[in-house]
C-alpha cells in the first residue's frame, strides 16, 4: 500500500513526538463515554478557532466530537429495549500508517423515538449569575436561550428557576401551572453579582424536584455556569458525588457552559454521570439551538442502571480506550456503569438543529498476542427498565478470522456502519495529536496529514459530518 506523501512527511518530521498521541497505544490511558448520557459539545473548540486562537487539547472531547457525527445505528441484534452491537475495524492509522485494530462498542434500541412518549416535565433551571457573567455578554446569551425555552415549553410542563452566586435564591418554585409572563420577567431581572457556589445552587435545584421524583413526569435539572466553583463546597469530587446521588433517583442533569473560564471537567463530568447533555454556548444562535434541542428530545429514560462489560479474547489485549471517561479498563477487561440512557437527539444525517446530538460510542485499541483463536472479545450488557427492579441481560461475541498480524490493503470493516465510524475515529486521533503537540511544525504536519487522509476517505465514503470537520480544519 502506498502511503500519502503528507503522511510520510509527518512521520519523517515528527516520529516520536505527535505520533505517540495518535492512537494505538497498548497501555490503557486514564479514562478519557456512549450517547449513554446524551450529547457533549464542541462549541468551545469552534469558538476558539473562530477567534483565530489555538485550542488546548482539553477542548477536544472524544464524546463531544463523536456526538457531532451521525452514525447510523447497527441493526439491533436482539429483541430487547437495548442491544449491544460490537464492531471491528482493521486498517492503518491515518496519521502514522501503523497497523490499527479497533473494537467498537455502541448500544442500539428497538424503540422508535417518534413513537416514544414525551411525558410532561418538571424542569428546574439553575442559573449562575455571579459577577463574571457580565463579561462577553455571557448572561445575555443565557437569557436569550432561557426566553426561547420558556416559549417552547408545553402547557403541561412545569418550570422552576434557581439563581446562585455566593448565595442561592429560588426565584420560582415548581407550581401547579406554567406562568410564562412571570418566568420571562424573572429572566429579564437576572443581574450579575458575587462569587460562584455551584454545589449549593445545584443541590437546591435537585431538592425542588424532591427525593422521590414522580414517575408520571420527566424530572430534569439544567445547570448554567461560566466559571469555577469559588464559594461553598468547591470540591469537584464532592460536587460530582452529590450530583450522582440525585441522578440515581431518576433525575436527569444537563450542564451548559458559557465563557472561557468554566470548569470543563466538572461540567462534562456532571452531565456524563447525570444522564444528560453538556453544551457550550458560543453565541446567541447556539443558545437557541441548544435549548430547542433539549426540549425537543427530553424523554423519559429508555433504561436505568446500565452495566457494560468487555473481555478480550484469549489472543488479544486491550489498549487505549477513546470515547468515555466512565470506562474503566485493564489489559484484558473493561467495564462502565451508566445511570440512565436516552434516545440520541439526532436521528438523521441532516441534523435539523445542527450537528449536536449524534450519539456516542467507545473505541478500544486491540493488539493480537500469542494464542489467538479468532475471538476478539466477549461483551455483556445488563440494565433495568424504569419502574422495574428486574435486570435484563445480553451477551454477544465478536470474531475476526483473518490473520490479526496482517494489515489489509483496504480497511476491514465488520459492518457497513463501521465505515463512518472508522473515519470519525481516525479524524479524532489526528486532531488530538495536533493539539497535543508542543512543536508547531509537527502540529501543522499532523493537521495536514489528517486533512489529506480524511479528504481521500470521504471521496470514497461520503459523509457530510466529515466534510464539516474538514471545513473546521481549513
VOGU-3710 file (C-alpha; in Angstrom, 3 decimals, decimal comma):
1> xxxxxxxxxx> 0,000/0,000/0,000  1,416/3,395/-0,961  1,237/5,917/1,856  0,243/9,534/1,093  3,126/11,989/0,806  1,671/14,116/3,622  1,748/11,114/5,963  5,313/10,223/5,020  6,415/13,806/5,645  4,662/13,806/9,005
11> xxxxxxxxxx> 6,259/10,559/10,142  9,686/11,695/8,958  9,476/15,035/10,740  7,600/14,152/13,902  8,063/10,458/14,687  8,152/10,030/18,434  6,527/13,405/19,036  2,899/13,633/17,966  2,846/10,026/16,786  2,630/8,739/20,334
21> xxxxxxxxxx> -0,685/10,518/20,789  -2,197/9,384/17,507  -3,735/6,244/18,949  -2,895/2,586/19,036  -1,154/2,580/22,401  -1,086/-0,782/24,118  -1,207/0,869/27,530  -4,667/1,915/28,677  -4,752/5,659/29,246  -6,586/7,252/32,157
31> xxxxxxxxxx> -10,289/7,003/31,350  -10,847/9,900/28,989  -18,357/7,887/27,059  -21,869/6,001/24,599  -24,734/8,683/23,789  -25,436/6,958/27,066  -25,674/10,316/28,705  -26,535/12,306/25,671  -24,502/14,752/23,686  -21,480/16,622/24,705
41> xxxxxxxxxx> -20,364/19,586/22,711  -17,592/21,064/20,550  -18,879/24,626/20,739  -15,916/25,748/22,835  -13,419/24,404/20,282  -15,261/26,100/17,415  -15,387/29,396/19,281  -11,621/29,347/19,904  -10,902/28,589/16,245  -13,281/31,347/15,143
51> xxxxxxxxxx> -11,254/33,795/17,240  -8,101/32,733/15,419  -6,639/31,186/18,556  -5,050/27,766/19,080  -7,247/25,453/21,190  -5,810/23,474/24,067  -6,053/19,691/23,984  -8,627/19,765/26,798  -11,152/21,443/24,479  -11,298/18,366/22,222
61> xxxxxxxxxx> -13,502/15,855/23,998  -13,921/12,446/22,347  -17,536/12,094/23,413  -18,284/15,620/22,236  -16,575/15,003/18,895  -18,425/11,726/18,307  -21,724/13,391/19,211  -21,263/15,787/16,301  -21,301/12,831/13,900  -24,425/10,936/12,949
71> xxxxxxxxxx> -23,632/7,239/12,823  -26,403/5,043/11,501  -27,229/2,528/14,235  -26,405/-1,081/13,541  -29,399/-3,368/13,222  -30,444/-4,285/16,755  -29,145/-7,784/17,358  -31,731/-8,697/19,957  -35,386/-8,116/20,691  -34,845/-6,124/23,861
81> xxxxxxxxxx> -35,181/-2,414/24,548  -31,373/-2,104/24,454  -28,921/-4,181/22,430  -25,134/-4,105/22,484  -23,658/-4,138/18,974  -19,878/-4,615/18,864  -17,958/-3,883/15,676  -14,370/-4,010/14,466  -12,123/-2,214/12,035  -8,629/-3,262/10,944
91> xxxxxxxxxx> -6,536/-0,932/8,818  -3,883/1,757/9,066  -3,777/4,715/11,400  -4,353/7,803/9,238  -1,580/9,706/10,939  1,225/7,189/11,411  0,389/4,497/8,864  0,773/1,913/11,631  -1,407/-1,186/11,938  -4,641/-0,278/13,709
101> xxxxxxxxxx> -7,215/-2,747/15,053  -10,144/-1,332/16,994  -13,078/-2,836/18,873  -16,079/-0,504/18,773  -18,980/-0,677/21,234  -22,336/1,022/20,835  -25,802/0,473/22,238  -28,827/0,459/19,935  -32,538/0,237/20,629  -35,636/-1,263/19,031
111> xxxxxxxxxx> -37,746/1,647/20,276  -38,770/4,209/17,640  -38,209/7,687/19,120  -41,159/9,020/17,106  -43,446/6,613/18,957  -41,865/7,117/22,355  -43,974/9,208/24,735  -42,769/12,595/25,900  -44,094/12,956/29,416  -44,789/16,392/30,901
121> xxxxxxxxxx> -41,709/17,854/32,562  -40,699/19,005/35,977  -37,771/21,173/34,891  -35,510/23,205/37,175  -33,073/25,715/35,668  -30,142/26,617/37,942  -28,518/29,843/36,696  -25,099/31,164/37,680  -25,381/34,964/37,902  -22,003/35,592/39,538
131> xxxxxxxxxx> -20,049/38,728/38,716  -18,093/37,113/35,889  -21,336/36,598/33,958  -21,135/40,278/33,000  -18,183/39,570/30,683  -18,575/38,965/26,946  -22,392/39,174/27,139  -22,466/35,803/28,908  -25,640/36,457/30,864  -27,247/37,919/27,737
141> xxxxxxxxxx> -26,628/34,633/25,885  -28,129/32,677/28,774  -31,200/34,927/28,933  -31,691/34,594/25,182  -31,755/30,807/25,435  -33,996/30,759/28,507  -36,582/33,013/26,845  -36,591/30,606/23,883  -37,077/27,656/26,210  -39,959/29,269/28,114
151> xxxxxxxxxx> -41,792/29,954/24,842  -41,369/26,364/23,686  -42,410/24,561/26,859  -45,675/22,661/26,691  -48,678/23,808/28,695  -48,418/20,706/30,901  -44,744/21,335/31,712  -43,607/22,981/34,934  -40,514/25,181/35,307  -38,627/26,381/38,382
161> xxxxxxxxxx> -35,803/28,956/38,382  -32,899/28,979/40,861  -30,192/31,648/40,738  -26,873/31,419/42,538  -23,740/33,424/43,115  -22,247/33,029/46,590  -25,838/32,689/47,859  -28,762/30,716/46,441  -32,244/32,088/45,696  -35,324/30,212/44,487
171> xxxxxxxxxx> -36,895/32,720/42,107  -39,753/30,458/41,018  -40,644/27,068/42,560  -42,378/24,287/40,677  -46,016/25,381/40,681  -49,341/23,912/39,583  -49,209/25,730/36,233  -46,754/27,329/33,809  -46,781/31,113/34,269  -44,898/32,244/31,159
181> xxxxxxxxxx> -45,172/36,033/31,742  -43,834/35,693/35,290  -40,991/33,440/34,117  -39,985/35,859/31,339  -39,975/38,698/33,871  -37,721/36,713/36,223  -35,227/36,056/33,428  -35,207/39,738/32,455  -34,306/40,720/36,034  -31,231/38,461/36,297
191> xxxxxxxxxx> -28,154/40,578/37,092  -24,516/39,512/37,648  -23,024/39,725/41,145  -20,945/37,818/43,694  -18,947/34,561/43,609  -19,827/31,052/42,350  -21,378/28,487/44,718  -22,095/25,636/42,318  -22,596/22,969/44,998  -25,407/24,694/46,895
201> xxxxxxxxxx> -27,054/26,055/43,755  -27,165/22,667/42,060  -28,318/20,843/45,182  -31,155/23,330/45,638  -32,244/22,602/42,078  -32,343/18,872/42,767  -34,231/19,407/46,039  -37,007/21,300/44,258  -37,802/18,134/42,326  -37,794/16,074/45,531
211> xxxxxxxxxx> -36,218/12,956/46,961  -38,799/10,718/45,225  -39,416/12,140/41,727  -42,902/11,476/40,376  -42,869/8,804/37,656  -45,682/10,464/35,683  -43,317/13,270/34,704  -39,830/13,759/33,352  -37,612/15,239/36,026  -34,557/17,226/34,987
221> xxxxxxxxxx> -32,202/19,955/36,151  -30,322/22,284/33,772  -27,195/23,917/35,234  -25,765/27,024/33,521  -22,408/28,393/34,673  -19,410/30,310/33,370  -16,806/29,624/35,999  -15,046/27,563/38,591  -16,609/26,881/41,976  -15,272/29,655/44,236
231> xxxxxxxxxx> -17,745/29,632/47,155  -19,345/26,998/49,366  -18,065/23,463/48,861  -15,635/23,816/45,933  -14,502/20,158/45,811  -15,062/18,766/42,319  -15,248/15,235/43,736  -17,963/16,135/46,250  -19,958/18,102/43,673  -19,889/15,075/41,355
241> xxxxxxxxxx> -20,852/12,738/44,206  -23,772/14,952/45,159  -24,974/15,063/41,562  -24,762/11,296/41,155  -26,797/10,769/44,350  -29,746/12,625/42,853  -29,329/11,183/39,355  -29,646/7,676/40,794  -33,113/8,688/41,979  -34,180/9,290/38,377
251> xxxxxxxxxx> -33,406/12,991/37,902  -31,649/13,927/34,661  -28,971/16,629/34,562  -27,871/18,819/31,660  -24,952/21,256/32,002  -24,314/24,323/29,851  -21,069/26,306/29,932  -20,548/29,896/28,814  -17,396/31,993/28,615  -13,857/30,640/28,522
261> xxxxxxxxxx> -13,160/30,039/32,212  -15,677/27,430/33,362  -14,593/24,087/34,786  -14,876/21,917/31,682  -14,061/18,706/33,555  -16,735/19,372/36,175  -19,446/20,343/33,693  -18,692/17,354/31,466  -18,471/15,034/34,445  -21,808/16,132/35,866
271> xxxxxxxxxx> -23,574/15,677/32,530  -21,855/12,393/31,785  -22,972/10,774/35,018  -26,226/12,707/35,014  -27,961/11,114/32,024  -27,874/14,491/30,311  -26,007/16,652/27,855  -23,094/19,057/28,111  -23,085/22,155/25,890  -21,050/25,303/25,359
281> xxxxxxxxxx> -22,831/28,496/24,286  -20,523/30,231/21,851  -23,158/32,748/20,694  -26,910/33,514/20,945  -27,638/31,285/17,937  -26,059/28,376/19,789  -28,244/29,213/22,792  -31,375/28,904/20,650  -30,121/25,659/19,119  -29,231/24,107/22,462
291> xxxxxxxxxx> -32,461/24,946/24,246  -34,580/23,919/21,263  -32,778/20,595/21,038  -33,064/19,958/24,755  -36,828/20,465/24,785  -37,432/18,516/21,600  -35,686/15,422/22,883  -36,400/15,369/26,600  -37,938/11,952/27,073  -38,166/9,503/29,893
301> xxxxxxxxxx> -35,119/7,204/30,003  -35,097/4,027/27,960  -33,291/2,157/30,726  -31,600/2,629/34,090  -28,557/1,214/35,909  -26,798/0,093/32,722  -23,724/-2,128/33,111  -21,460/-2,716/30,107  -18,505/-5,113/30,189  -15,997/-6,314/27,579
311> xxxxxxxxxx> -13,491/-9,145/27,997  -10,693/-9,677/25,487  -10,479/-12,989/23,648  -7,569/-15,298/24,553  -5,376/-13,880/21,774  -5,995/-10,163/22,254  -5,019/-7,422/24,672  -6,887/-4,170/25,233  -5,094/-0,840/24,843  -6,244/2,756/24,771
321> xxxxxxxxxx> -9,961/3,458/25,176  -11,437/6,509/23,420  -14,938/7,839/23,935  -15,773/7,572/27,627  -14,478/8,906/30,897  -16,720/6,385/32,645  -14,946/3,352/31,159  -12,542/1,532/33,475  -10,059/-0,652/31,604  -7,297/-3,173/32,209
331> xxxxxxxxxx> -5,243/-5,276/29,784  -7,937/-7,896/29,149  -11,149/-6,428/30,530  -13,098/-3,191/30,797  -16,445/-2,000/32,124  -18,624/1,003/32,805  -21,758/1,873/34,762  -24,305/4,351/33,386  -27,191/5,714/35,470  -29,577/6,093/32,507
341> xxxxxxxxxx> -29,774/6,100/28,718  -31,995/8,170/26,457  -32,618/8,345/22,721  -29,944/10,293/20,858  -31,432/13,626/19,829  -30,118/13,484/16,262  -31,753/10,751/14,199  -30,718/11,666/10,642  -27,609/12,722/8,753  -29,085/16,156/8,077
351> xxxxxxxxxx> -29,282/17,276/11,703  -32,085/19,842/11,523  -30,946/21,513/14,757  -27,257/21,389/13,853  -24,636/18,707/14,347  -25,142/18,197/18,067  -26,744/15,062/19,480  -25,487/12,307/17,176  -24,903/9,760/19,934  -21,787/8,244/21,419
361> xxxxxxxxxx> -19,636/5,146/21,240  -16,471/3,601/22,614  -13,358/2,571/20,676  -10,861/0,137/22,223  -7,487/-0,454/20,570  -6,779/-4,198/20,460  -3,434/-5,942/19,917  -3,049/-9,638/18,968  -0,928/-11,795/21,273  0,030/-15,460/21,422
371> xxxxxxxxxx> -2,774/-17,994/21,481  -5,100/-16,132/19,138  -8,249/-18,138/18,351  -10,081/-15,505/16,311  -12,255/-14,433/19,226  -11,720/-10,681/19,693  -13,988/-10,048/22,653  -16,976/-11,163/24,672  -19,335/-8,328/25,551  -22,077/-8,206/28,186
381> xxxxxxxxxx> -24,892/-5,711/28,715  -27,366/-5,525/31,580  -29,914/-2,919/32,653  -33,370/-2,482/34,124  -36,413/-0,720/32,749  -37,818/2,334/34,543  -40,093/1,369/37,452  -38,874/-2,237/37,366  -36,314/-3,966/39,645  -35,759/-6,837/37,171
391> xxxxxxxxxx> -32,453/-6,816/35,264  -32,268/-7,702/31,565  -29,097/-9,374/30,264  -27,436/-9,813/26,863  -24,123/-11,438/25,923  -22,502/-11,343/22,478  -19,133/-12,256/20,971  -17,085/-10,721/18,153  -14,650/-12,694/15,960  -12,002/-11,753/13,389
401> xxxxxxxxxx> -10,988/-14,751/11,299  -8,200/-13,201/9,203  -4,562/-13,138/10,273  -4,523/-10,492/13,038  -0,876/-9,608/12,330  -1,517/-8,572/8,710  -2,804/-5,126/7,792  -5,331/-5,476/4,948  -4,834/-3,427/1,786  -8,292/-1,932/2,305
411> xxxxxxxxxx> -9,615/-1,477/5,840  -11,606/-4,403/7,178  -14,995/-3,219/8,443  -17,191/-5,710/10,287  -20,364/-3,985/9,038  -21,198/-1,181/6,589  -21,872/1,161/9,524  -18,229/0,846/10,578  -17,075/2,945/7,591  -18,199/6,292/9,033
421> xxxxxxxxxx> -17,026/5,226/12,484  -13,556/4,322/11,210  -13,290/7,727/9,543  -14,616/9,608/12,565  -12,257/7,790/14,946  -9,144/8,436/12,866  -10,086/12,063/12,330  -10,373/12,491/16,094  -6,964/10,874/16,636  -5,364/13,236/14,132
431> xxxxxxxxxx> -6,924/16,331/15,691  -5,927/15,200/19,158  -2,357/14,571/18,081  -2,100/18,064/16,615  -3,485/19,708/19,748  -1,139/17,709/21,981  1,973/18,640/20,012  4,398/21,091/21,600  6,061/21,659/18,218  4,060/23,996/15,934
441> xxxxxxxxxx> 5,606/22,374/12,865  4,542/18,916/13,986  1,074/20,181/14,843  0,676/21,597/11,336  2,077/18,397/9,835  -0,443/16,358/11,835  -3,306/18,543/10,640  -2,083/18,317/7,052  -1,795/14,530/7,137  -5,197/14,202/8,814
451> xxxxxxxxxx> -6,816/16,553/6,309  -5,358/14,639/3,357  -6,436/11,257/4,726  -9,938/12,485/5,598  -10,367/14,054/2,155  -9,340/10,835/0,420  -11,577/8,761/2,680  -14,582/10,998/2,124  -14,233/10,751/-1,637  -14,979/7,036/-1,331
461> xxxxxxxxxx> -17,260/7,174/1,728  -19,241/10,392/1,505  -20,035/11,671/4,992  -21,398/15,217/5,499  -20,060/15,334/9,049  -16,508/14,575/7,967  -16,924/17,211/5,253  -17,890/19,664/8,012  -14,830/18,589/10,007  -12,645/19,363/7,012
471> xxxx> -14,091/22,875/6,904  -13,141/23,198/10,584  -9,548/22,342/9,662  -9,301/24,931/6,880
//
